[in-house]
Amino acid sequence: MEYIAHRGASAYAPENTLDAFELALSMGMSSLELDIQLSADGELVVHHDLDLKRTAGADVKIADCGYAGLLRYDVAAHFPGAKRPQRIPTLAQALALVGGRGFVNVEIKNDRGIYAGIEHKLLEVLRTCGNGWPRRAAVSSFYHPSLETVRRLDPEIKIGVLASSSVSIGDAVALAVRLRAESVNINARRFTPEAARAAHSRGLKMLLYTVNDRRRARELESMGADGIFTNNPDICQDGWNKTGGTDD
């Protein structure tokens, strides 16, 4: 089964930061997940929430602030014991850090289509960052029009269809087939062996988020899951309990 570091090693370092990505790689992970948005001046930045309230304690929306302005905020403010300060990285910076060491799942945060042109910008950055990124990255999103745009712009890039609880497994599989996607990505609480069979029968992988318990990960694997997103990149390692993980 594939293990994907969710927002980097986000159990041990502030999520979606360069420190979190470097830590995940140092822990032996070869697959990372990160989230992208557009700053007010068109820079692709790596951050999950649409604003900085949770990560930096600032009532600032990503879409309303230029990248130079975003750099004023410490996105490690929410993480006790973290090295401070830490800044929002650009996608290009994150890809440069990973280099040839791993695969990246890029989630487009584009609720209600607020970031016009983000899909084109993403593919442009992947093409210009070297290291063969257009073929070493997957693109996912809950906003399915973004995935349709990505597929129209690039017939070969890997796509993962993120399906919220409002989208049935059947509809997600049907969309993934139409987009020639690689996977359907759902909340682990929704996963069943029947869901796995529905995906596998159409040549799709089933990836689950977010699983931080090793026993649960193994159970899901036995039920047919192909991969999990985890905040604990050491979940599959022998030193799991030594690094703070628990099977309870």
C-alpha positions in Angstrom: 0.0 0.0 0.0 1.1 3.5 -0.7 1.7 6.0 2.1 1.4 9.7 1.3 2.7 12.4 3.7 -0.4 14.6 4.2 0.8 18.3 4.1 4.2 16.8 4.7 5.1 15.3 8.1 2.3 17.4 9.6 2.1 15.5 12.9 5.6 16.6 13.7 6.1 20.0 11.8 3.8 22.8 10.8 1.7 21.6 7.9 2.5 22.7 4.3 5.9 24.2 5.2 9.3 23.4 3.8 10.2 22.0 7.2 7.3 19.5 7.0 8.2 18.4 3.5 11.9 18.0 4.3 11.1 16.0 7.5 8.8 13.7 5.6 11.5 13.0 3.0 14.1 12.4 5.7 11.7 9.9 7.3 11.8 7.9 4.0 8.6 9.0 2.4 8.6 9.1 -1.4 5.1 10.6 -1.8 4.0 14.0 -0.4 0.7 15.9 -0.5 0.3 19.7 -0.5 -2.4 22.3 -1.2 -2.1 25.3 -3.6 -3.9 28.6 -3.9 -3.3 31.9 -5.7 -2.1 35.0 -4.0 -3.6 38.4 -5.1 -0.6 38.9 -7.4 -0.9 35.5 -9.0 1.8 33.5 -7.1 1.0 29.8 -6.5 1.4 29.4 -2.8 1.2 26.3 -0.6 -1.5 26.6 2.1 -4.6 24.6 3.0 -7.1 27.1 4.5 -8.4 30.0 2.5 -7.2 32.3 5.3 -4.5 32.5 7.9 -6.6 32.4 11.0 -5.7 28.9 12.1 -2.1 28.7 11.0 -0.9 32.2 11.7 -3.6 33.7 13.9 -4.2 36.4 11.3 -7.6 37.4 9.7 -6.1 37.5 6.2 -7.4 35.8 3.1 -4.8 34.3 0.7 -6.7 35.7 -2.3 -6.6 39.2 -0.9 -2.9 39.4 -0.2 0.1 39.6 -2.5 2.9 37.1 -1.8 5.2 39.7 -0.3 2.5 40.5 2.2 1.9 36.9 3.0 5.5 36.5 3.9 4.9 38.8 6.9 3.0 36.0 8.7 4.3 33.1 10.7 2.4 29.9 9.6 4.0 28.0 12.5 2.1 30.0 15.1 -0.4 27.2 15.6 2.2 24.5 16.2 3.6 24.3 19.7 7.4 23.8 19.8 8.0 24.4 16.2 10.9 26.4 14.9 9.7 29.9 14.4 9.0 31.8 12.3 8.0 29.8 9.2 6.6 31.3 6.0 4.2 30.2 3.3 6.2 28.6 0.5 5.5 28.9 -3.2 4.8 25.8 -5.1 8.1 26.3 -7.0 10.0 26.4 -3.8 8.3 23.2 -2.5 9.1 21.4 -5.8 12.7 22.6 -5.7 13.1 21.2 -2.2 11.7 17.8 -3.2 13.8 17.7 -6.4 14.2 14.2 -7.6 13.5 12.6 -4.2 9.7 12.1 -4.4 6.3 12.3 -6.0 3.9 15.1 -5.2 0.1 15.1 -5.0 -1.0 18.7 -5.6 -4.5 19.5 -4.3 -6.0 22.6 -6.0 -8.0 24.6 -3.4 -10.5 26.4 -5.6 -13.8 26.4 -3.8 -16.5 27.8 -6.1 -13.9 28.6 -8.7 -12.5 31.6 -6.8 -9.0 31.3 -8.4 -9.5 31.8 -12.2 -6.6 30.4 -14.2 -5.1 28.4 -11.3 -5.0 25.2 -13.4 -3.1 26.8 -16.2 -0.7 28.3 -13.7 -0.1 25.0 -12.0 0.8 23.2 -15.2 3.1 26.1 -16.2 5.0 25.8 -12.9 5.2 22.0 -13.2 6.7 22.4 -16.7 9.2 25.1 -15.8 10.5 23.6 -12.5 12.5 20.8 -14.2 12.9 17.2 -12.7 10.1 15.9 -15.0 7.4 17.2 -12.7 4.5 17.0 -15.2 4.9 13.2 -15.1 5.9 13.0 -11.4 2.9 14.8 -10.0 -0.8 14.1 -9.5 -3.5 16.8 -9.4 -6.5 16.5 -7.2 -9.4 18.7 -6.1 -12.8 18.7 -4.5 -13.7 21.3 -7.2 -14.2 19.0 -10.1 -14.4 21.7 -12.8 -10.7 22.4 -12.0 -9.9 18.7 -12.8 -11.8 19.0 -16.0 -9.8 22.0 -17.0 -6.5 20.3 -16.0 -7.4 17.3 -18.2 -8.3 19.5 -21.1 -5.0 21.3 -20.8 -2.9 18.2 -20.3 -4.1 14.8 -21.6 -1.4 12.9 -19.7 -1.1 14.2 -16.2 -2.2 12.0 -13.3 -5.5 13.1 -11.7 -7.1 12.0 -8.4 -10.8 12.8 -8.0 -11.4 14.0 -4.5 -15.0 13.1 -3.4 -16.7 14.8 -0.5 -19.5 13.1 1.4 -22.0 14.9 -0.9 -20.7 12.9 -3.9 -21.5 9.2 -4.1 -18.8 6.7 -4.7 -20.5 5.7 -8.0 -20.5 9.2 -9.3 -16.9 9.7 -8.2 -15.9 6.6 -10.1 -17.9 7.6 -13.2 -16.2 11.1 -13.2 -12.7 9.5 -12.7 -13.3 7.2 -15.7 -14.5 10.2 -17.8 -11.4 12.2 -16.8 -9.1 9.2 -17.3 -8.0 9.7 -13.7 -5.7 7.4 -11.8 -7.6 7.4 -8.5 -10.6 8.2 -6.4 -9.7 9.8 -3.1 -12.3 9.6 -0.3 -12.5 10.0 3.5 -11.5 6.7 5.1 -14.7 6.7 7.1 -16.6 6.2 3.9 -14.5 3.3 2.7 -15.8 -0.2 2.2 -14.7 -3.3 0.3 -17.5 -2.5 -2.1 -16.1 0.9 -2.8 -12.7 -0.7 -3.5 -14.2 -3.1 -5.9 -16.1 -0.4 -7.7 -12.9 1.5 -8.3 -10.8 -1.5 -9.1 -13.3 -2.8 -11.7 -12.7 0.4 -13.7 -8.9 0.4 -13.3 -8.8 3.0 -10.6 -7.0 3.2 -7.3 -8.8 4.0 -4.1 -6.8 6.4 -1.8 -8.1 7.4 1.6 -7.6 10.4 3.9 -6.5 11.0 6.7 -5.3 7.8 8.5 -2.9 8.2 11.5 -3.4 4.9 13.2 -1.2 2.0 12.1 -3.7 -0.8 12.9 -6.4 1.1 11.0 -4.1 1.5 8.0 -3.4 -2.2 7.9 -7.1 -3.0 8.3 -7.9 -0.7 5.4 -5.2 -2.3 3.3 -6.8 -5.7 3.9 -10.1 -4.3 2.8 -8.7 -3.2 -0.6 -7.4 0.3 -0.1 -4.5 1.2 -2.4 -3.1 4.0 -0.4 -3.6 6.4 2.5 -2.8 10.0 3.3 -1.3 10.3 6.7 0.0 13.1 9.0 2.4 10.5 10.5 4.9 9.5 7.7 6.5 6.9 10.0 3.2 5.0 10.3 4.6 2.2 8.2 8.1 2.1 9.9 9.5 -0.1 12.6 10.3 2.9 14.8 6.7 4.1 14.8 6.3 4.1 18.6 9.7 5.7 19.1 8.6 8.8 17.2 5.4 9.4 19.1 3.0 7.2 17.1 0.4 5.0 18.8 -1.7 2.1 17.8 -4.3 2.9 20.3 
